[in-house]
């Protein structure tokens, strides 16, 4: 909207980002529950940096859980937890290198008792959250390495998890594989689209499929 400064737009985006956190507190318990555990109600973590959802009986970790935990550790200003979560995610979900591989979406205990990746397909919503959080960590903590890693991850998302649909525009796919069907159609899932994150990422990469310049085909999901 005309007349609004960039800082006011950023404040609005940050307010949107805090909505899930506020709702989680209202539905999940009092504020001291968050302070005591380090994570919102329903999400618990280990000292090594992986998270578990209480809904799954602690039998799996997901890239979404890691992404949310990374974000909340940034909100809390907890650099040590942030570092551990990022390291665990790279080592266990991204084949040891988050700069070269998007993180697999699920890591869990197998029938043979061993833990490992169960499905190598990434989840684009988690990838966008991680990229955004890394870029913001670089800005807030004045750490260029985090910002570089976030921008590199964003570039990987743009190359692997978007598709141009003729007569429609750019679309964010749920993941790299399984959504471009043999008959030429593309399967979309709006639940993987985090609009509050993409509002900020389009400013980071204005000439990417995430841009919203009205003179171009911009990213859509529905």
LOGUFI-351749 format. One record per residue (C-alpha): residue number from 0; residue in three letters; x, y, z. Coordinates in steps of 0.25 Angstrom, whole numbers, plus 5000, padded with zeros to 4 digits. Example, Ala and Ser with C-alpha at 12.3 -4.5 7.8 and 13.67 -1.06 7.14 Angstrom:
<recs>
[rec 0, 'Ala', [5049, 4982, 5031]];
[rec 1, 'Ser', [5055, 4996, 5029]];
</recs>
This chain:
<recs>
[rec 0, 'Unk', [5000, 5000, 5000]];
[rec 1, 'Unk', [5005, 5014, 4996]];
[rec 2, 'Unk', [5011, 5022, 5008]];
[rec 3, 'Unk', [5016, 5010, 5016]];
[rec 4, 'Unk', [5030, 5009, 5019]];
[rec 5, 'Unk', [5038, 4996, 5018]];
[rec 6, 'Unk', [5040, 4995, 5033]];
[rec 7, 'Unk', [5024, 4995, 5035]];
[rec 8, 'Unk', [5023, 4984, 5025]];
[rec 9, 'Unk', [5034, 4976, 5032]];
[rec 10, 'Unk', [5026, 4978, 5046]];
[rec 11, 'Unk', [5013, 4973, 5039]];
[rec 12, 'Unk', [5020, 4961, 5034]];
[rec 13, 'Unk', [5027, 4958, 5048]];
[rec 14, 'Unk', [5013, 4960, 5054]];
[rec 15, 'Unk', [5008, 4949, 5045]];
[rec 16, 'Unk', [5019, 4940, 5049]];
[rec 17, 'Unk', [5016, 4941, 5063]];
[rec 18, 'Unk', [5001, 4937, 5061]];
[rec 19, 'Unk', [5004, 4922, 5062]];
[rec 20, 'Unk', [5013, 4924, 5075]];
[rec 21, 'Unk', [5001, 4932, 5082]];
[rec 22, 'Unk', [4991, 4922, 5078]];
[rec 23, 'Unk', [5000, 4910, 5083]];
[rec 24, 'Unk', [5001, 4917, 5096]];
[rec 25, 'Unk', [4986, 4919, 5097]];
[rec 26, 'Unk', [4983, 4905, 5093]];
[rec 27, 'Unk', [4994, 4898, 5099]];
[rec 28, 'Unk', [4996, 4903, 5113]];
[rec 29, 'Unk', [5002, 4915, 5120]];
[rec 30, 'Unk', [5014, 4923, 5116]];
[rec 31, 'Unk', [5023, 4916, 5127]];
[rec 32, 'Unk', [5021, 4903, 5119]];
[rec 33, 'Unk', [5028, 4909, 5107]];
[rec 34, 'Unk', [5039, 4915, 5116]];
[rec 35, 'Unk', [5041, 4901, 5123]];
[rec 36, 'Unk', [5043, 4893, 5111]];
[rec 37, 'Unk', [5049, 4902, 5101]];
[rec 38, 'Unk', [5038, 4899, 5091]];
[rec 39, 'Unk', [5023, 4901, 5089]];
[rec 40, 'Unk', [5013, 4891, 5095]];
[rec 41, 'Unk', [5013, 4878, 5087]];
[rec 42, 'Unk', [5027, 4879, 5082]];
[rec 43, 'Unk', [5039, 4874, 5090]];
[rec 44, 'Unk', [5054, 4873, 5088]];
[rec 45, 'Unk', [5066, 4865, 5091]];
[rec 46, 'Unk', [5080, 4870, 5095]];
[rec 47, 'Unk', [5085, 4866, 5082]];
[rec 48, 'Unk', [5076, 4876, 5074]];
[rec 49, 'Unk', [5065, 4867, 5069]];
[rec 50, 'Unk', [5050, 4869, 5072]];
[rec 51, 'Unk', [5038, 4860, 5074]];
[rec 52, 'Unk', [5024, 4863, 5073]];
[rec 53, 'Unk', [5016, 4858, 5085]];
[rec 54, 'Unk', [5005, 4853, 5075]];
[rec 55, 'Unk', [5014, 4843, 5070]];
[rec 56, 'Unk', [5018, 4836, 5083]];
[rec 57, 'Unk', [5033, 4841, 5081]];
[rec 58, 'Unk', [5035, 4831, 5069]];
[rec 59, 'Unk', [5039, 4841, 5059]];
[rec 60, 'Unk', [5045, 4854, 5056]];
[rec 61, 'Unk', [5041, 4863, 5044]];
[rec 62, 'Unk', [5047, 4874, 5036]];
[rec 63, 'Unk', [5035, 4882, 5039]];
[rec 64, 'Unk', [5038, 4880, 5054]];
[rec 65, 'Unk', [5052, 4884, 5052]];
[rec 66, 'Unk', [5048, 4896, 5045]];
[rec 67, 'Unk', [5039, 4901, 5055]];
[rec 68, 'Unk', [5048, 4898, 5066]];
[rec 69, 'Unk', [5059, 4906, 5059]];
[rec 70, 'Unk', [5050, 4918, 5058]];
[rec 71, 'Unk', [5046, 4918, 5072]];
[rec 72, 'Unk', [5060, 4917, 5077]];
[rec 73, 'Unk', [5063, 4929, 5068]];
[rec 74, 'Unk', [5051, 4936, 5075]];
[rec 75, 'Unk', [5056, 4932, 5089]];
[rec 76, 'Unk', [5070, 4937, 5085]];
[rec 77, 'Unk', [5076, 4923, 5088]];
[rec 78, 'Unk', [5088, 4922, 5079]];
[rec 79, 'Unk', [5093, 4909, 5085]];
[rec 80, 'Unk', [5080, 4902, 5083]];
[rec 81, 'Unk', [5079, 4908, 5069]];
[rec 82, 'Unk', [5093, 4903, 5066]];
[rec 83, 'Unk', [5089, 4889, 5071]];
[rec 84, 'Unk', [5076, 4888, 5063]];
[rec 85, 'Unk', [5083, 4893, 5050]];
[rec 86, 'Unk', [5094, 4883, 5052]];
[rec 87, 'Unk', [5085, 4871, 5055]];
[rec 88, 'Unk', [5076, 4875, 5043]];
[rec 89, 'Unk', [5088, 4875, 5033]];
[rec 90, 'Unk', [5095, 4863, 5039]];
[rec 91, 'Unk', [5082, 4854, 5039]];
[rec 92, 'Unk', [5072, 4859, 5029]];
[rec 93, 'Unk', [5081, 4865, 5019]];
[rec 94, 'Unk', [5092, 4854, 5017]];
[rec 95, 'Unk', [5102, 4862, 5025]];
[rec 96, 'Unk', [5101, 4875, 5017]];
[rec 97, 'Unk', [5090, 4884, 5017]];
[rec 98, 'Unk', [5097, 4893, 5006]];
[rec 99, 'Unk', [5096, 4881, 4996]];
[rec 100, 'Unk', [5083, 4874, 5000]];
[rec 101, 'Unk', [5069, 4878, 5004]];
[rec 102, 'Unk', [5065, 4871, 5017]];
[rec 103, 'Unk', [5057, 4859, 5016]];
[rec 104, 'Unk', [5043, 4861, 5023]];
[rec 105, 'Unk', [5043, 4849, 5033]];
[rec 106, 'Unk', [5053, 4842, 5041]];
[rec 107, 'Unk', [5048, 4831, 5051]];
[rec 108, 'Unk', [5050, 4818, 5058]];
[rec 109, 'Unk', [5050, 4806, 5048]];
[rec 110, 'Unk', [5044, 4792, 5051]];
[rec 111, 'Unk', [5058, 4787, 5053]];
[rec 112, 'Unk', [5060, 4797, 5064]];
[rec 113, 'Unk', [5070, 4806, 5056]];
[rec 114, 'Unk', [5067, 4821, 5054]];
[rec 115, 'Unk', [5068, 4827, 5040]];
[rec 116, 'Unk', [5062, 4834, 5029]];
[rec 117, 'Unk', [5049, 4827, 5025]];
[rec 118, 'Unk', [5045, 4836, 5013]];
[rec 119, 'Unk', [5056, 4844, 5006]];
[rec 120, 'Unk', [5046, 4854, 4999]];
[rec 121, 'Unk', [5047, 4868, 5005]];
[rec 122, 'Unk', [5035, 4876, 5010]];
[rec 123, 'Unk', [5035, 4890, 5004]];
[rec 124, 'Unk', [5028, 4897, 5015]];
[rec 125, 'Unk', [5039, 4893, 5025]];
[rec 126, 'Unk', [5050, 4896, 5015]];
[rec 127, 'Unk', [5044, 4911, 5013]];
[rec 128, 'Unk', [5043, 4912, 5029]];
[rec 129, 'Unk', [5058, 4908, 5030]];
[rec 130, 'Unk', [5062, 4917, 5019]];
[rec 131, 'Unk', [5055, 4929, 5025]];
[rec 132, 'Unk', [5060, 4926, 5039]];
[rec 133, 'Unk', [5074, 4925, 5035]];
[rec 134, 'Unk', [5073, 4938, 5027]];
[rec 135, 'Unk', [5067, 4945, 5039]];
[rec 136, 'Unk', [5077, 4939, 5048]];
[rec 137, 'Unk', [5088, 4945, 5040]];
[rec 138, 'Unk', [5081, 4958, 5040]];
[rec 139, 'Unk', [5078, 4959, 5055]];
[rec 140, 'Unk', [5091, 4952, 5060]];
[rec 141, 'Unk', [5100, 4959, 5050]];
[rec 142, 'Unk', [5105, 4945, 5045]];
[rec 143, 'Unk', [5107, 4945, 5030]];
[rec 144, 'Unk', [5109, 4930, 5030]];
[rec 145, 'Unk', [5095, 4928, 5034]];
[rec 146, 'Unk', [5090, 4938, 5024]];
[rec 147, 'Unk', [5098, 4931, 5013]];
[rec 148, 'Unk', [5093, 4917, 5016]];
[rec 149, 'Unk', [5079, 4922, 5016]];
[rec 150, 'Unk', [5080, 4929, 5003]];
[rec 151, 'Unk', [5087, 4916, 4997]];
[rec 152, 'Unk', [5075, 4908, 5002]];
[rec 153, 'Unk', [5065, 4917, 4996]];
[rec 154, 'Unk', [5072, 4916, 4983]];
[rec 155, 'Unk', [5071, 4901, 4984]];
[rec 156, 'Unk', [5056, 4902, 4987]];
[rec 157, 'Unk', [5054, 4911, 4975]];
[rec 158, 'Unk', [5061, 4901, 4966]];
[rec 159, 'Unk', [5055, 4888, 4972]];
[rec 160, 'Unk', [5042, 4891, 4978]];
[rec 161, 'Unk', [5035, 4900, 4968]];
[rec 162, 'Unk', [5028, 4898, 4955]];
[rec 163, 'Unk', [5023, 4907, 4944]];
[rec 164, 'Unk', [5009, 4903, 4940]];
[rec 165, 'Unk', [5005, 4908, 4926]];
[rec 166, 'Unk', [4993, 4918, 4927]];
[rec 167, 'Unk', [4994, 4918, 4942]];
[rec 168, 'Unk', [5008, 4923, 4947]];
[rec 169, 'Unk', [5018, 4918, 4957]];
[rec 170, 'Unk', [5014, 4908, 4967]];
[rec 171, 'Unk', [5021, 4903, 4980]];
[rec 172, 'Unk', [5021, 4888, 4980]];
[rec 173, 'Unk', [5020, 4880, 4993]];
[rec 174, 'Unk', [5033, 4874, 4990]];
[rec 175, 'Unk', [5043, 4871, 4978]];
[rec 176, 'Unk', [5038, 4857, 4975]];
[rec 177, 'Unk', [5024, 4851, 4972]];
[rec 178, 'Unk', [5016, 4863, 4969]];
[rec 179, 'Unk', [5019, 4864, 4954]];
[rec 180, 'Unk', [5011, 4853, 4948]];
[rec 181, 'Unk', [5014, 4844, 4936]];
[rec 182, 'Unk', [5002, 4850, 4929]];
[rec 183, 'Unk', [5007, 4864, 4930]];
[rec 184, 'Unk', [4999, 4869, 4941]];
[rec 185, 'Unk', [5004, 4875, 4954]];
[rec 186, 'Unk', [4999, 4872, 4967]];
[rec 187, 'Unk', [4998, 4883, 4977]];
[rec 188, 'Unk', [4995, 4884, 4992]];
[rec 189, 'Unk', [4992, 4898, 4998]];
[rec 190, 'Unk', [4995, 4893, 5012]];
[rec 191, 'Unk', [5010, 4894, 5008]];
[rec 192, 'Unk', [5009, 4908, 5005]];
[rec 193, 'Unk', [5014, 4917, 5016]];
[rec 194, 'Unk', [5009, 4931, 5012]];
[rec 195, 'Unk', [5015, 4939, 5023]];
[rec 196, 'Unk', [5029, 4933, 5020]];
[rec 197, 'Unk', [5028, 4935, 5005]];
[rec 198, 'Unk', [5024, 4950, 5007]];
[rec 199, 'Unk', [5038, 4952, 5013]];
[rec 200, 'Unk', [5046, 4942, 5004]];
[rec 201, 'Unk', [5041, 4949, 4991]];
[rec 202, 'Unk', [5048, 4962, 4996]];
[rec 203, 'Unk', [5061, 4953, 4998]];
[rec 204, 'Unk', [5060, 4948, 4984]];
[rec 205, 'Unk', [5052, 4957, 4976]];
[rec 206, 'Unk', [5054, 4951, 4962]];
[rec 207, 'Unk', [5051, 4937, 4966]];
[rec 208, 'Unk', [5038, 4929, 4965]];
[rec 209, 'Unk', [5034, 4935, 4978]];
[rec 210, 'Unk', [5034, 4949, 4973]];
[rec 211, 'Unk', [5020, 4956, 4973]];
[rec 212, 'Unk', [5023, 4967, 4963]];
[rec 213, 'Unk', [5009, 4969, 4956]];
[rec 214, 'Unk', [5016, 4969, 4942]];
[rec 215, 'Unk', [5021, 4955, 4944]];
[rec 216, 'Unk', [5015, 4941, 4946]];
[rec 217, 'Unk', [5016, 4940, 4961]];
[rec 218, 'Unk', [5016, 4928, 4970]];
[rec 219, 'Unk', [5002, 4923, 4973]];
[rec 220, 'Unk', [4997, 4910, 4980]];
[rec 221, 'Unk', [4982, 4910, 4977]];
</recs>
